[in-house]
Every structure is written in structure tokens, then in C-alpha cells.
Amino acid sequence: MKVIERKIKIDNFENAKNELRDLVKNENFAVLAEHDFGAILKSKGKDITKNAIVFDICNASKARKF
């Protein structure tokens, strides 16, 4: 498994999401789904003040080998 670690300075959450999408694409991965956990928790009555997004990513050529 390949681990990619990069520190990036981002001025807002939307830019951070876009930067992550670009980084994933540059490593030959694709974003399969984005789960807005903040919105999910808020819909269940939780008082969430921070953004929380989970990205499902995949590298199709590597996945075929499994």
C-alpha cells in the first residue's frame, strides 16, 4: 500500500476539498464518493461546528489485482 502525505496550507474548507481532489487525481486515484459527516450529524440533532468530509478513493488499476 502506498501512503501519500503532504502538508498544504489552505485558507478555507472548499479550497481544501478541491486540493484533495487534485492530489488524488495526480496520484492516479479517483474520488468515488464524498460523505458530509457534518451534515449527517446535524440532521440527527448533533451540534457540530466543524466541517467533516470523508472521501472514498480508489485506484482502479490496483483494485483489479485484488
MARBA-3410 file (N, C-alpha, C, O; in Angstrom, 1 decimal):
66
0.8,-1.2,0.0,0.0,0.0,0.0,0.9,1.2,0.0,1.9,1.3,0.7 ~ 0.5,2.2,-0.7,1.2,3.5,-0.8,0.6,4.5,0.1,-0.6,4.7,0.0 ~ 1.4,5.2,0.9,0.8,6.2,1.7,1.4,7.5,1.2,2.6,7.7,1.0 ~ 0.5,8.5,1.0,0.9,9.8,0.5,0.6,10.8,1.6,-0.5,10.9,2.1 ~ 1.6,11.5,2.0,1.4,12.5,3.0,2.0,13.9,2.5,3.1,14.0,2.1
1.1,14.9,2.5,1.5,16.2,2.1,0.9,17.2,3.0,-0.3,17.1,3.4 ~ 1.7,18.2,3.4,1.1,19.3,4.2,0.9,20.4,3.2,1.7,20.9,2.5 ~ -0.4,20.9,3.3,-0.7,22.0,2.4,-1.4,23.1,3.3,-2.1,22.8,4.2 ~ -1.2,24.4,2.9,-1.8,25.5,3.6,-3.0,25.9,2.8,-2.9,26.3,1.6 ~ -4.2,25.8,3.4,-5.4,26.1,2.7,-6.2,27.2,3.5,-6.2,27.1,4.8
-6.7,28.2,2.8,-7.4,29.3,3.5,-8.9,29.0,3.8,-9.4,29.7,4.7 ~ -9.5,28.0,3.2,-10.9,27.7,3.6,-11.2,26.2,3.2,-10.4,25.6,2.5 ~ -12.3,25.8,3.7,-12.6,24.3,3.6,-12.9,23.9,2.2,-12.5,22.8,1.8 ~ -13.5,24.7,1.4,-13.8,24.4,0.0,-12.5,24.2,-0.8,-12.4,23.3,-1.6 ~ -11.6,25.1,-0.6,-10.3,25.0,-1.2,-9.5,23.7,-0.8,-8.9,23.1,-1.6
-9.7,23.4,0.5,-9.1,22.1,0.9,-9.6,20.9,0.2,-8.9,20.0,-0.2 ~ -11.0,20.9,0.1,-11.6,19.8,-0.6,-11.1,19.7,-2.1,-10.8,18.6,-2.6 ~ -11.0,20.9,-2.7,-10.6,20.9,-4.1,-9.1,20.5,-4.2,-8.7,19.7,-5.2 ~ -8.3,20.9,-3.3,-6.9,20.5,-3.3,-6.7,19.0,-3.1,-5.9,18.4,-3.8 ~ -7.6,18.4,-2.2,-7.5,17.0,-2.0,-7.9,16.2,-3.3,-7.3,15.2,-3.7
-9.0,16.7,-4.0,-9.4,16.1,-5.2,-8.3,16.1,-6.3,-8.0,15.1,-7.0 ~ -7.6,17.2,-6.4,-6.5,17.3,-7.3,-5.3,16.4,-6.9,-4.7,15.8,-7.8 ~ -5.0,16.3,-5.7,-3.9,15.4,-5.2,-4.2,14.0,-5.5,-3.4,13.2,-6.0 ~ -5.4,13.6,-5.3,-5.9,12.2,-5.5,-5.8,11.9,-7.0,-5.2,10.9,-7.4 ~ -6.2,12.8,-7.8,-6.2,12.6,-9.3,-4.7,12.5,-9.8,-4.4,11.7,-10.7
-3.9,13.4,-9.2,-2.5,13.3,-9.7,-1.7,12.0,-9.3,-0.7,11.7,-9.9 ~ -2.3,11.3,-8.4,-1.7,10.0,-7.9,-2.5,8.8,-8.6,-2.3,7.7,-8.2 ~ -3.2,9.1,-9.6,-4.0,8.1,-10.4,-5.1,7.4,-9.6,-5.4,6.2,-9.8 ~ -5.6,8.1,-8.7,-6.8,7.7,-7.9,-8.0,8.4,-8.4,-7.9,9.4,-9.1 ~ -9.2,8.0,-7.9,-10.4,8.7,-8.2,-11.2,8.8,-6.9,-11.2,7.9,-6.1
-12.0,9.9,-6.8,-12.9,10.0,-5.7,-14.2,9.3,-6.1,-14.8,9.7,-7.0 ~ -14.5,8.3,-5.3,-15.7,7.5,-5.6,-17.0,8.2,-4.9,-18.1,8.2,-5.5 ~ -16.7,8.8,-3.7,-17.9,9.4,-3.0,-17.3,10.4,-2.0,-16.2,10.2,-1.5 ~ -18.1,11.3,-1.6,-17.8,12.2,-0.5,-19.0,12.2,0.5,-20.2,12.3,0.1 ~ -18.7,11.9,1.7,-19.7,11.8,2.7,-19.6,13.0,3.7,-18.5,13.2,4.3
-20.6,13.9,3.7,-20.6,15.1,4.6,-21.0,14.7,6.0,-22.2,14.8,6.3 ~ -20.1,14.2,6.8,-20.5,13.8,8.1,-21.0,14.9,9.0,-21.9,14.7,9.8 ~ -20.5,16.1,8.8,-21.1,17.3,9.5,-22.6,17.4,9.2,-23.4,17.6,10.2 ~ -23.0,17.3,8.0,-24.4,17.5,7.6,-25.2,16.3,8.2,-26.3,16.4,8.7 ~ -24.6,15.1,8.1,-25.3,13.9,8.6,-25.6,14.0,10.1,-26.7,13.8,10.6
-24.5,14.4,10.9,-24.7,14.6,12.3,-25.6,15.7,12.7,-26.4,15.6,13.6 ~ -25.6,16.8,11.9,-26.5,17.9,12.2,-28.0,17.4,12.0,-28.9,17.8,12.7 ~ -28.2,16.6,10.9,-29.5,16.1,10.6,-30.1,15.2,11.7,-31.3,15.0,11.9 ~ -29.1,14.7,12.6,-29.5,13.8,13.7,-29.6,14.6,15.0,-29.7,14.0,16.1 ~ -29.5,15.9,14.9,-29.6,16.8,16.1,-28.4,17.1,16.8,-28.4,17.7,17.9
-27.2,16.7,16.3,-26.0,17.0,17.0,-25.5,18.4,16.7,-25.7,18.9,15.6 ~ -24.9,19.0,17.6,-24.4,20.4,17.5,-23.0,20.4,17.0,-22.0,20.3,17.8 ~ -22.8,20.4,15.7,-21.5,20.3,15.1,-21.1,21.7,14.5,-21.9,22.3,13.8 ~ -19.9,22.1,14.9,-19.5,23.4,14.4,-18.3,23.3,13.4,-18.0,24.3,12.8 ~ -17.7,22.2,13.3,-16.6,22.0,12.4,-17.1,21.2,11.2,-18.0,20.4,11.2
-16.4,21.4,10.0,-16.7,20.6,8.8,-16.0,19.2,8.9,-15.0,19.1,9.5 ~ -16.7,18.3,8.4,-16.2,16.9,8.4,-16.6,16.2,7.1,-17.8,15.9,7.0 ~ -15.7,15.9,6.2,-16.0,15.2,5.0,-15.1,14.0,4.9,-13.9,14.1,5.2 ~ -15.7,12.9,4.6,-14.9,11.6,4.3,-14.9,11.4,2.8,-16.0,11.3,2.2 ~ -13.8,11.1,2.3,-13.7,10.8,0.8,-13.4,9.3,0.7,-12.5,8.8,1.3
-14.2,8.7,-0.2,-13.8,7.3,-0.6,-13.0,7.4,-1.9,-13.5,8.0,-2.9 ~ -11.8,6.9,-1.9,-11.0,6.9,-3.1,-10.6,5.6,-3.5,-10.5,4.6,-2.7 ~ -10.2,5.4,-4.8,-9.8,4.1,-5.3,-8.8,4.3,-6.5,-8.9,5.3,-7.2 ~ -7.9,3.4,-6.6,-7.1,3.3,-7.8,-7.5,2.1,-8.5,-7.2,0.9,-8.1 ~ -8.2,2.3,-9.6,-8.9,1.1,-10.3,-7.9,0.1,-10.8,-8.1,-1.1,-10.7
-6.7,0.5,-11.3,-5.8,-0.5,-11.8,-5.2,-1.3,-10.7,-5.0,-2.5,-10.9 ~ -5.1,-0.8,-9.5,-4.6,-1.6,-8.3,-5.8,-2.5,-7.8,-5.5,-3.6,-7.4 ~ -7.0,-2.0,-7.9,-8.1,-2.7,-7.4,-8.4,-4.0,-8.2,-8.8,-5.0,-7.6 ~ -8.1,-3.9,-9.5,-8.3,-5.1,-10.3,-7.4,-6.2,-9.9,-7.8,-7.4,-10.1 ~ -6.3,-6.0,-9.3,-5.3,-7.0,-8.9,-5.8,-7.8,-7.7,-5.3,-8.9,-7.4
-6.8,-7.3,-7.0,-7.3,-8.0,-5.8,-8.3,-9.0,-6.3,-8.9,-9.7,-5.5
END
